[in-house]
Amino acid sequence: MQPYKHRQIGTMMLCALGCAAAVAATMVAVISPSPGRIVVGLVLVTLLLCIFIFWSLTVEITSEYLTVWFGPGVIRKVFRFEDIRDARIVKNKWYYGWGIRLTPHGLLFNVSGLDAIELELKNNRKFRIGTDEPQKLLTAIQNVLRDDS
C-alpha cells in the first residue's frame, strides 16, 4: 500500500481571515482606550487564533487509519478503515462554507473549494473531507478498503 499524505492550504480562508484581522488591528491602533478597544482586541485575538488553527487541512492514510486535521493538529478526526463502508467523490454546496460544518450529509471538514470525499461509515453516519485532489484521495481510500476485504 502506498501511503498518502496531502496538505491543502486554505488560501481563501487565509485571505478572508487575514483581511478581517488587518481591519481589527487597525481599529485597535486608532481607537482610544475604551471598552470598544477591548472588544475589538478580543475579536482580533479570535481571528488570529482561527488563522492559526484553520490555515490548512491535512489528510493522511495508513494501512489502518484515515486521519484528517486542521493546521497544527489541534482539531482532528481519526477513522479506522474497518469502520468505513464506502467512499465517493461529491460536490459541496457553496453555502456549506469552510471550517467545521454540520451539513445534511454529516460533518464536513473543509478549508477551500467545493470538492470533497464523502465517507460512508458502517454505523450509517457520513463524513465529508474537503480536498483539492479528490480522485487521488478516493483512489488511496479505495486501495486500502480493497486490501481489507
KADADA-V530976 format. One record per residue. N is the residue number from 1. RES is the residue in one small letter. SS is DSSP state (A for helix, B for strand, O for the rest). PSI is psi in whole degrees, -180 to 180 (none if undefined). Layout:
<<N/RES/SS/PSI> <N/RES/SS/PSI>>
This chain:
<<1/m/O/130> <2/q/O/125> <3/p/O/151> <4/y/B/132> <5/k/B/127> <6/h/B/135> <7/r/B/124> <8/q/B/127> <9/i/B/133> <10/g/O/72> <11/t/A/-50> <12/m/A/-39> <13/m/A/-43> <14/l/A/-42> <15/c/A/-48> <16/a/A/-49> <17/l/A/-36> <18/g/A/-43> <19/c/A/-43> <20/a/A/-40> <21/a/A/-38> <22/a/A/-42> <23/v/A/-45> <24/a/A/-40> <25/a/A/-41> <26/t/A/-43> <27/m/A/-41> <28/v/A/-38> <29/a/A/-33> <30/v/A/-19> <31/i/O/133> <32/s/O/154> <33/p/O/122> <34/s/O/171> <35/p/A/-31> <36/g/A/-38> <37/r/A/-37> <38/i/A/-44> <39/v/A/-47> <40/v/A/-36> <41/g/A/-41> <42/l/A/-38> <43/v/A/-43> <44/l/A/-46> <45/v/A/-41> <46/t/A/-44> <47/l/A/-43> <48/l/A/-38> <49/l/A/-42> <50/c/A/-40> <51/i/A/-45> <52/f/A/-42> <53/i/A/-40> <54/f/A/22> <55/w/O/-21> <56/s/B/167> <57/l/B/124> <58/t/B/137> <59/v/B/129> <60/e/B/135> <61/i/B/129> <62/t/O/-176> <63/s/O/-20> <64/e/O/-28> <65/y/B/149> <66/l/B/120> <67/t/B/136> <68/v/B/134> <69/w/B/154> <70/f/B/143> <71/g/O/-120> <72/p/O/-4> <73/g/O/11> <74/v/O/-39> <75/i/O/119> <76/r/B/160> <77/k/B/133> <78/v/B/131> <79/f/B/133> <80/r/B/136> <81/f/A/-27> <82/e/A/-15> <83/d/A/-3> <84/i/B/125> <85/r/B/-44> <86/d/B/167> <87/a/B/148> <88/r/B/158> <89/i/B/135> <90/v/B/165> <91/k/B/128> <92/n/O/153> <93/k/O/149> <94/w/A/-32> <95/y/A/0> <96/y/A/-27> <97/g/O/-162> <98/w/O/162> <99/g/B/-143> <100/i/B/121> <101/r/B/143> <102/l/B/117> <103/t/B/172> <104/p/O/-13> <105/h/O/19> <106/g/B/-169> <107/l/B/144> <108/l/B/131> <109/f/B/123> <110/n/B/140> <111/v/O/-13> <112/s/O/149> <113/g/O/-178> <114/l/O/-17> <115/d/B/143> <116/a/B/165> <117/i/B/130> <118/e/B/120> <119/l/B/131> <120/e/B/117> <121/l/B/159> <122/k/O/-18> <123/n/O/14> <124/n/O/8> <125/r/O/161> <126/k/B/153> <127/f/B/133> <128/r/B/138> <129/i/B/113> <130/g/B/142> <131/t/O/151> <132/d/O/4> <133/e/O/69> <134/p/A/-40> <135/q/A/-43> <136/k/A/-44> <137/l/A/-45> <138/l/A/-44> <139/t/A/-43> <140/a/A/-42> <141/i/A/-48> <142/q/A/-35> <143/n/A/-43> <144/v/A/-42> <145/l/A/-41> <146/r/A/-40> <147/d/A/-31> <148/d/A/-22> <149/s/O/none>>
